Amino acid sequence: MRLSAGPYTDGIQLQQTQSDLNKAIPVILVSGAIGFIYTQYVFLHGFRILQVDVPASQRDAALVQRGIVELSWFHVLTGLVIYCFLRCMFTFPGTIPDSKGWELSSDGRDSVSSKEKKMTGERRHCKWCLKYKPDRTHHCRMCQICVLRMDHHCPWVQNCIGWRNHKYFFLLIVYSAADLVYIVITMFDSVWWSTRIDVSSSTMFFLTFAECFACFLAVITWLFLGFHSWLTLKAMTTLEFCEKSMKQADYDASAYSKGAYSNICSVLGPNPLLWLLPLRLPQGDGMTFT
C-alpha cells in the first residue's frame, strides 16, 4: 500500500527549498555587487570619457583614448574576477579517494602514514564518510564530504575551498583587490566632475555611491588578501589558523612549512611566472605533504 505525502513530508521539502534559497543569497549578493559596480563604471564613467553623447567631430581625442585604455584594463581585471569566481564555485575541491587504504577496515589501517592523529594515537577518521582522513582533511557538513586540505567553506561561492580550487580562491582575492583599487582611482575623476558640472542629482548620487562602495570593498578585500597571503607564507589554512587560535598555539609553527617559496608553490603552483595567472595548479595529490 502506497502512502501519500503528508504534512510532514511537505514540511521537509519546504525546509529544504528554504535552505537552498538561503544558501544562494550570498552568491546573489556578490553577483549583484559585481553587476552594480560594472554598470556604474561603464555607463556613468566610461561613457562620459568616451563622450558617446557628443558628435564624433567634437570629441576630445585624448579623452577618448584614455577612455578606451581605462575600459580595456577594467574589462580585463573584471573578466579575471568573474572567471575565478566561477571556478571557485564549480571546481570540485577534492575528496578522499575510494582506493584501498582509506576505507575503515583493518586491512588498510596502517597502509598510509599520516602526521595528524587522534589523542589516542590512532588515525583520524570521518564518522560520516566512513573513511580515514589524510592530513589536513576535514569534513564539511555543508557540502557533506571530506575536503582535501580544506581551507574553509565559503558561503560567497557556495563551495568548499580546498586542494583543487584554493589557487582560484586566492587569485579571486588578488584580482578583486586590484580591480577595486583601479575603479576607485580612475572613477574618482568622474565623481569630481559630477560635483563641478550641472548634472542630474541621480547621476551624482550613483557615481558617489559607487565610488564609496568600491572604496569600502577595496579596504575589506585588501585586509582579506593580507590575511590569506600571511597564511600562505606560513603554510596554514584558515581552519588550521582557527585551531591554533583555540589552542593558543604558536602561529609561526606549522608542521607543513617548507619555507616561504615552497609554501607559495603549494598554493599557486611550481612556476613563479604563472603564480598570478589561473593556469597551472599546484603539484601533488592533496593527501601527502612531506
Salt bridges, closest charged atoms under 4 A:
GLU70 OE1 - HIS45 NE2 2.82
GLU70 OE2 - ARG66 NE 2.89
ASP98 OD1 - LYS131 NZ 2.43
GLU116 OE1 - ARG124 NH2 3.03
ASP151 OD2 - HIS152 ND1 2.54
ASP151 OD1 - HIS166 NE2 3.81
ASP189 OD2 - ARG48 NH2 2.66
ASP189 OD2 - ARG66 NH2 3.31
GLU240 OE2 - ARG136 NE 2.79
GLU243 OE2 - HIS138 NE2 3.93
ASP252 OD1 - LYS234 NZ 3.15
